[in-house]
Amino acid sequence: MRSKELSIALRDRIVLRYRSGKGYQKMSAALKIHKKTVSSITLKWNKFGTTKTLLGAGRPVKLSSRGRRGDQEPDSHSD
């Protein structure tokens, strides 16, 4: 089960502490966040330069939400 994602403000705070030279252990203890979470946020910031949530990998959605609504309308071709 996944937990809720962290706010952008909290992720930015992690990056600020990382840039000031704090270690993962001290940051995780101060912010009460798991050390792996802190490290993954800083690695993502180093790689992409942002702390925003990125789009995930996977197949794109076949139909838009508007297209899916069309399935709920009655069939006009029925006899």
N, C-alpha and C positions, 0 to 999 in steps of 0.2 A: 504494500500500500504506500503510495506516495504521499508525502506531506505537502503542505502548502508552500508555494514559492516565497522566497524572501522579498521584501520590498526593495525597490531600487535605492531608496535612501540608505537602507542597511547595507546593501552591497557596495554603495559608494563609500560608506564609512569603513568597510573592510579594506577597500582599495587604498583609502587615505592612510590607514594604519600600516598597510603593507609598504607603501611608498616612503613612510617615515622610518622604516627599518624594523618594525615589530615582527616577531616570529609568529608562526602559525599557532603554537601552543599558547602564547600569551594572548593573542587575538581571540582565540576560541574560548579561553577562560573568561576574558573580559566581556565578550558579547554573548556568552552562553550559547554558542553554536558549535557543532561538531567540527573537529579539526579538518576532516575530509571536505566538508562544505566550504570552509575558508580557503583551503588549497585549490579547490575546483573553481571558485570564484576568481581567485588571483590568476590562475592559469588561463582562464577564459579572457580575463582583462589583458593579460600579456599577449595572447594570440590575436584577439579581435579588436582590442582597444575600446571595448564597451562593456557595461554591466547589464545592459538590457537583455531581456529574454529573446533568444534567437529562434528562428523557425526551425522546427525539427526535421529530420530526414524522413522520407517515406513517400508513398505515392500520393499525388495530389487528389483532391476530392473530385469525383467524376461530375457531379451535378452541383449547381449552386443551391442556396437555400430556396430561391425562387423556383428553380426547377424541381426541387423535391416537393414543393407545395402542389405542383400540378398533379401529382399522383393521388391526391386526396379528392380531386374533383370527380363528379360522376362521369361515367363514360357516355359520351353523346352518340356513339356508334352502335350501342346495344339495341337489339330488336325487341 
